Amino acid sequence: MSSSATPQTLLQSWNVPDLQKRLKFVLYALLIFVFCTHIPAPGIDIDKVRLFFQSAAGGGGIFNLLNLFSGGALKQFSILALGIMPYINASIMMQLMTAVDPKLKEIQQEGDEGRKKISKWTRYLAIFLAFFQGAGLMTMFYGSVLAIFQWPAVVALCSVAAGTCFLMWLGDEISQKGVGNGVSLIITLGIVAQIPAAIAAELGLASLQNQRVVALILLLAFAVLVTAAIVFIQLSVRRIPVQYARRQIGRKIYGGQSTFLPIKLTQAGVIPIIFAISVLMVPQTIFQLLPSTIPWVANFNRELGNFQNSWIYILVQFGLVFLFTFVYTAVTFNTQDIAENLKKNNGFIPGIRPGRQTFEFLDKVLHRITFFGATFLGLVAILPVIINQLVGAITQVQITSFWIGGTSLLIVVGVALDTVQQMQAHMIMRHYSGFSK
């Protein structure tokens, strides 16, 4: 369906009984998620959590990323403090292992049964990661590894791990009974839920400083431009024409149709940015957790703080995102398998011989597309620093609570586009059903 049908889909979707039922289910499920983010985990001293996030260790690093994806539940340490990130990490790990391990790849290619096995193992791995990550947080909050064996910490650990399991179940229910990908919608809501509080805080400061109003207007203008660019790039696809040869079986002729192989410009999605942020933030977080009384630890933290404010750090982050984009695309998009599948199904690219030449052609096209996609993702990753420094240079005001995150915008826009496309698919199915009746 063309993009002109999108407004019609959004306006008419509520009038379709089945789609209305699905949308209501999504709304109710997301309201339950928001409600659960405010339920405190038992056995946790919230004062220790606040002191931790006010300290240097919790004031930045990977904890801001975890708090972003949990909808602010980490700083409140609710039962959903870990959010859905253990499941996301488990999914990425299983996807990489499936691409590397031939046995796992064979299981995945067994059809529905194979995919169910991979999904079950992914959930088991997510539960293990939830307990492991929760134990790490308990150690940081209480300041001792032995604290996790005390009864209050054990109760809290089991509560946050159960919260992750609940979110996995809720995400599956949204995907089956609602519209869109449930896990993606939960992450998106967690990001969007923190925007009103940040805007309110900045508006309160803007009433005392006129220059801050100008800075907020500039940030809003940049956000609109960046969103438009992300939408354009997300919808950009390289269509490679594919022709299937005709074959006659008995009196029937099969094949002969023409189609295309779509390759997205951002084939890797947001995963390379998450990898790069983790690589950069984990060393910083580890050294910040060490006692600052040690001279060399204090010197390292001070030099690291200066390094993060330099353009060298921005270039390093861009380079990591660029590198991880190529690595992740090569692992998840196997051009050799695509070329073999085309050959088995009597398909070929016009002007290219099946087999080896098809693989080389697809590999060449993929490398070119990935280059532009990696450049775009790298710019998205470093965009917050560039925009905030630019706005600060123009207005002489630094915006701290309202931070335009390129990663956040990329996730929100991608999920919104995917949800709208699924709504369009439901509308098309409704029209087809009406025609058949």
Sequence and secondary structure as in RCSB ss.txt:
>XXXX:A:sequence
MSSSATPQTLLQSWNVPDLQKRLKFVLYALLIFVFCTHIPAPGIDIDKVRLFFQSAAGGGGIFNLLNLFSGGALK
QFSILALGIMPYINASIMMQLMTAVDPKLKEIQQEGDEGRKKISKWTRYLAIFLAFFQGAGLMTMFYGSVLAIFQ
WPAVVALCSVAAGTCFLMWLGDEISQKGVGNGVSLIITLGIVAQIPAAIAAELGLASLQNQRVVALILLLAFAVL
VTAAIVFIQLSVRRIPVQYARRQIGRKIYGGQSTFLPIKLTQAGVIPIIFAISVLMVPQTIFQLLPSTIPWVANF
NRELGNFQNSWIYILVQFGLVFLFTFVYTAVTFNTQDIAENLKKNNGFIPGIRPGRQTFEFLDKVLHRITFFGAT
FLGLVAILPVIINQLVGAITQVQITSFWIGGTSLLIVVGVALDTVQQMQAHMIMRHYSGFSK
>XXXX:A:secstr
  TTHHHHHHHHGGGSHHHHHHHHHHHHHHHHHHHHTTSB TT  HHHHHHHHHSTTTSSTHHHHHHHHTTTHHH
HTBTTTTTTHHHHHHHHHHHHHHHH HHHHHHHTT HHHHHHHHHHHHHHHHHHHHHHHHHHHHHHHT GGGGGS
HHHHHHHHHHHHHHHHHHHHHHHHHHHSSS HHHHHHHHHHHTTHHHHHHHHHHHHTT HHHHHHHHHHHHHHHH
HHHHHHHHHT EEEEEEEE  EEETTEEE   EEEEEEETTTTTTHHHHHHHHHHHHHHHHHHHS TTSHHHHHH
HHHHHHHHTSHHHHHHHHHHHHHHHHHHHHHHS HHHHHHHHHHTTEE TTS TTHHHHHHHHHHHHHHHHHHHH
HHHHHHHHHHHHHHHHHHHHS    SS   HHHHHHHHHHHHHHHHHHHHHHHHHHHHHHH 
